[in-house]
């Protein structure tokens, strides 16, 4: 099983030099992938107003300071950019990374940030369905003409032509989102809250993926399974709410937890760590060695 890590989003104010140090540490200790959240602003939840750096700008920068790890948004909201522009951005980041990008997509959920930046929040799944078709077809190298209710392109094409079609991943559990994406994506991801941060919860959701893919005529074995796992190294850090039981303890226990997710069918685990620092990343390198 591959193991990735999510870099800080809004846990605290993180500047570019720290991102570089963490990314290089992740690559050095053996992580397989690095992920960044795609959000605009958080407010109104009883905590101070906060927001992350632009996900695609971060990914472009990370492409230049790493050599081996896969890179991706966790996950990119298709509502934040016109779909044709989103596809162009993804193609450029894949080029900058030497073909290491995973294009992970979702419909978004945080109404506050939609309102703050003047983005429509209604009919999110319907809007996503149209955007997804445009993005996937452009990344596949097609000339795309599409006229939908919410999005339209006319003879659109990505130029310069991408060197490859980057892998597509969907982050969703709803039946309509799965039905729209599973016929086409290479991977499916679930957030740790959705599966209760447990292998059994993950396996149950994965069986739903099997059913929906099979109903669409897709061999479920063609779709990789990815799970985000909450890992707490220091409960006093308080960087993440403990709304599910976290994976915690010495490296041996964390490694055993990861092996349990692999046994449940996960091809990839993406660690969401509290606290998320360079020191934490290097500490988790011990668990990666034990899990190897």
Secondary structure, DSSP 8 states (H G I E B T S, - for coil): -EEEEE--SSSS---HHHHHHHHHHHHHHT-SEEEE---S-B-SSSS--B----HHHHHHHHHHH-SSSEEEESSEETTSS-HHHHHHHHHHHHHHTTS-EEEEEE----HHHHHHTT---TTHHHHHHHHHHHHHHHHTT--EEEE-SS-EEEEE--SS--SS--EEEEE--SHHHHHHHTTT-SEEEE-TTTTTTSHHHHHHHHHHHHHHHHHTT--GGGSEEEEEEEEES-GGG--S--SS--EESSHHHHHHHHHHHHHTT-SEEEEEEES-SHHHHHHHHHHHHHH-
